[in-house]
Amino acid sequence: MNFVSSIFAFFLLVVMAGVCMLRGRVRLMFVTVMSFAFYAEAYPPHVLILVFTCLVDFLVVRAMSACGDERRRRALLLVSLGVNLGLLGWFKYARFLVATTNDLAAWLNVGVRLPVPEVRLPIGISFFTFQSLSYTLDVYRGHCAPAKSLLEFAFFVSFFPQLVAGPIVRAATFLPQVGSFRPFVRDRTIRGIELMLVGYFQKCVVADNVAPIVDAAFAHQEAFGWAAAWLAALYFAVQIYADFAGYSNIARGVALVLGFDFPVNFRWPYLSADIVEFWRRWHMSLSSWIRDYLFLPASMSLMRVRALSGWVLAAPTLATLGSMLLCGIWHGAALTFVAWGLYHGVLVSITNLMPRRRKSRGSRVLEAAKQAARRLWTFVLVLGGWVIFRSGSLTAAAAHLGVMLGRGSLPAMSGGEPFTGLSMALLALAAGLHLLTWFAEYEPEKRSVLVSTPAWLRPVVVATVALTIVVAAGGAGSFIYFAF
Amino acid sequence: MESDDSSEAPRLAQAAVIARELALPLLLILLVSSMLTRWQYALAWINRHRPPYLVAAKTTLLPHVQCQMLNLEVATLDPAPDRVLVVGSSAVVNGVDAARITQRWKAVGVPARLVNFGVTGLMSYELPMIARHLLANRPRAVVFLYNTFSFGDQIHRDAVGTRWNTGEALRSFSLDALRAVGIEGLCDAMLGELSIVLRLRLAFKWVLTDALAGRLTTNDLAFDLVPGSVPRPKIRARVMQPPLLPGDKHYWHRACYLESVTGHDTIGWRGLRRFFELARAAGVPVLVAPAPEPDFAMYGKYKQGVKDEVVDRTATSECRVAGVPCIPRSWCQDLQSDDTLFRDDAHLHDVGRDLLSDRLAELLPRALGLGAK
């Protein structure tokens, strides 16, 4: 189910009514059933995958908790990893792998042609798989107590606000909240509404209005001039941020109204001073997941490899490259995502290898200018990544990047349509709001505008903003991250 | 699992938070929407600045249909009792020149004014759904110009968000018909019914965007297709095209033609009967007549095999039962056989529009007993 749909409005009303009226296990059961219904709306048979994931991980962890033998615990963990990654691999990557193998075989003149499986991608499979996996891993490491019941665990995995596009919530922070379910607390509800409004504004007004511009621009990638190539990258940067951060904010807002705290997922990523900082601000729940469950274990393991013992930085560098490569593949089964992951892996590695910046002794103005230059440079690097991410093929991405760097095509502005004055205004609005909220350190859950608004005025403000969003919204499209 | 409910607020306190923080803003939105539907000046201003057809239909037909409905909302607020409304599909929007007819009536002293209430793709099941527009302020009469696809058993999925009435839908539609709309479609429909801002959002957005871009222009054109923009068509070759088959995404339209002929208990025929009831209850006379459709449409992929006379026979019989006058097709038969009067399978060209309008100007006063002063 899409947050930007009329059906979700009715769904949310029913959920809220139920949560208000019911108590205890019945309420938990009600929300879980509604969450499964939320997931089933897209394609009902895929609910079985969700049910299966819940059952396997719950039973594995239960068996793990009852067992003292480390080897058996490890075997159980491998079962969970195998099942989860197997499902993810089959549904998300089987087609890509077989097609790539066939291409490779054809290129090598090998007379083998494997049948390409027609698999429909279950929405959000990457999100709930990672969420469920983190539970097994945390319990195995002793970082988290097992869920008290299957119902509690199913509630955690399927809770509808984060089910299809995150944020990826950890069991250690979520399960304790299930035990103290406190919905509709006044201040938290107001903050939740504010988060939802911010999210809907980002998604409907910014992302959905920018989407047709991006689609039109990338459909004519081969005809780009220098300025058009930069603008297309810039618009996509705005779209993907507004789309994904918008979804996260709506999810966090809904959860907060229902009494649950979700982690912050974005914190002005485009104003990062280096690429490492970018990954600390962009899709934070995924990057921290990758750090904790991929990068750190991989680094530790690589440090024990003798061949690498002579070079101190080899292990973390290889771990970074591997983690970022997997992060790219997590986003989708295409060579562009692989390249995007590697691109960021290389950038993060280089940043880590560079000497740490010393505190400047120069004037404050000079330091601010340097900082601004660093932020701008980081943003430019991120834009390069988005071009790879959004392009239909590596060839198209390379050509696009080439034009951005001044090679090939026309050196002058040749964008014309779709880069109209109005679309430029939209871009300026998005950039202006991004900067303004950064300067004001505006975060609804901490510095809520609505909470400090007089009670009599609040409904008017909410209604006005909501009406503005409805009228100014673009064509309701699906969320980009539903595909991941 | 035991949940720690001890510190949770009581239900009443939670309900109060929901009411104040969530329900109140929603009620305000509904209130503003409701006020807007009655605020003639504001709606008329927005309507005057709505985009012309070719601009609005550039991406999808939806903003264009919303503009038509906006035009209808404004017309609904007109309290004048001398209005004669002509309702139908885009064949009416583009085939009836209301200003020309009114002018002719004025010249001969007919005390009435014609208003074009046509909307793209309007089916007869939608008549009861937009009855609140059609019968508001009790017009002098409502004239329904039907097409041979008007009485099908299909719900127009794309139209439910802009013209819907849940009460009428539950009354007339079978479960299968509702299922075809889908839960999401029904939710769209109900939200659209609740608020004009949601119902006509794209039309409002278009005007707002034009205003922000400083390119607001007035649009006084009553019909979609700009007059004189296309040269007069030639005689068409009578070559049969293969009919659309079930499974084609446009089959929906052909199904409507077929069902209008074969079924008598379709949602289309039921909608017509229901509208007769509502009009009778409101004391508004109704007249039914076929809209001219070119003979060459019979060779097209939609109408192929559907005979006008079968639909006409059922329409006449339905009207007779309800005591509603029905004009036979002979009133426009000669127009139908002249290919050069039509732009395409459904819409008249400028010359055709003038001819049809002149004919309506003569026919309606007699058929409705409008009489000269």
Interface residues (C-beta under 8 A of the other chain):
Chain A: S5 S6 I7 A9 F10 M16 C20 M21 R23 G24 R25 R27 L28 E41 K148 S149 L151 E152 V178 G179 S180 F181 R182 P183 F184 V185 R186 T189 I190 I193 P212 V257 G421 L422 A425 A455 R458 P459 V460 V462 A463 A466 L467 V470 V471 A472 A473 G475
Chain B: M1 E2 S3 D4 D5 S7 E8 A9 R11 A13 Q14 A15 V17 I18 R20 E21 L22 L24 P25 L26 L28 I29 V32 T59 T60 I183 E184 C187 D188 M190 L191 V197 L198 R201 F204 K205 L208 T209 L212 A213
